[in-house]
């Protein structure tokens, strides 16, 4: 049986989540609930299959070990270290995430 990976959020990823939740709550509570459910499902999947995320095309991000998942209109960026998944950022897909990361 494969190991279950622990998931850790960096402080900036928590800040991203708060901003997303605040924005969606203002826009629509239903949209917020949908986002939360998608996030929960993606995290469950990552715990079991950490390499499910795509490897970025950008060489700089690839060399740093980044992977990402599409989470509705957001990109969840993470790295795998030992048996731990570290969520670095959750960024809207229209933002210039190269500058942010």
Secondary structure as the mmCIF struct_conf table of DSSP 4:
data_model
#
loop_
_struct_conf.conf_type_id
_struct_conf.id
_struct_conf.beg_label_comp_id
_struct_conf.beg_label_asym_id
_struct_conf.beg_label_seq_id
_struct_conf.end_label_comp_id
_struct_conf.end_label_asym_id
_struct_conf.end_label_seq_id
HELX_LH_PP_P HELX_LH_PP_P1 UNK A 2 UNK A 5
STRN STRN1 UNK A 6 UNK A 9
HELX_RH_AL_P HELX_RH_AL_P1 UNK A 11 UNK A 27
HELX_RH_AL_P HELX_RH_AL_P2 UNK A 29 UNK A 48
HELX_RH_3T_P HELX_RH_3T_P1 UNK A 50 UNK A 52
BEND BEND1 UNK A 53 UNK A 53
STRN STRN2 UNK A 54 UNK A 55
HELX_LH_PP_P HELX_LH_PP_P2 UNK A 56 UNK A 56
BEND BEND2 UNK A 57 UNK A 57
HELX_RH_AL_P HELX_RH_AL_P3 UNK A 59 UNK A 63
TURN_TY1_P TURN_TY1_P1 UNK A 64 UNK A 65
STRN STRN3 UNK A 67 UNK A 71
TURN_TY1_P TURN_TY1_P2 UNK A 72 UNK A 73
STRN STRN4 UNK A 74 UNK A 81
TURN_TY1_P TURN_TY1_P3 UNK A 82 UNK A 83
STRN STRN5 UNK A 84 UNK A 92
TURN_TY1_P TURN_TY1_P4 UNK A 93 UNK A 94
BEND BEND3 UNK A 95 UNK A 95
HELX_RH_AL_P HELX_RH_AL_P4 UNK A 97 UNK A 100
#
